[in-house]
Amino acid sequence: MQTLTTAAQDFLPLLRRGKWFNSLPLPLQTSLLALAHVCEYSPGECLFSRGHPDNGIFAVLEGMIKIAGVSASGKEAILTMIDPPNWFGEIALFDREARTHDAYADGSIVVLHIPHKELDALLEAHPHYWREFGRLLTQKLRLTFRAIEDLALLPAPMRLSRRLVMMAEGYGELKGQSRRIINVSQEQLGLILSISRQTANQILKDLEAKGIIRVTYGEIEICDLDALRQLGR
């Protein structure tokens, strides 16, 4: 990890593209940027690991973060892939317990990091700001409930279509916008959805044959988002 000299304020336009940060009171936005460090991580570098103590919250500025867990036998489960301008790491802010999963740089990344001591001091001085971080936490909880329900009730093609839509829409963080390119591999998508790489590959091929997506190495291009939404309903 390398702390950059770039001012956090320079990323304000990007952060305001996010639904959560943009909804914050302006004084809180200003305070968070004043406390933040801009950090660069190399591919595969760990931001925090399961069992480690709280080290603050993060916002993705460039690149992609992988949130995952690894079993004793070495089998990996990917919970999600996080890209700009999403925030993460807020669970430990509330319960002060150890980290629940691992967070790794999937390629070179740049993040905004607000250390827990500085954030604690801010919330101690302004306790009414807790509600804003509570909203960040409950947004993730809603997505988790939806993913659990989808896993129990929906066939793999519908789940994959829904997940691609969610990723294109920044998991609800992009305000009325969507991204055309999703930086995720077929293998990663399979791990996120608990399906084999072969199954994910076949579903993606079917979608590509219909002109809904285009698959390239490590990327999926969304060609028809409306059609993808229909397949996920």
Protein Blocks (a to p, Z undefined) as FASTA:
>chain_A
ZZdfbdfklmmmmmmmpmklmmpcfklmmmmmmmpccddddehiafbdehiacebjcddf
bdcdddddddfkopacdfbdcddfbdehklmmmnopacfbdcddedjdddddddfklmmm
mmmmmmmlmmmmmmmmmmmmmmmmmmmmmmmmpcfklmmmmmmmmmmnonomaghiacfb
dcddfklmmmmnopafklmmmmmmmmmmnomaccdehiacdfblmlmmmmmZZ
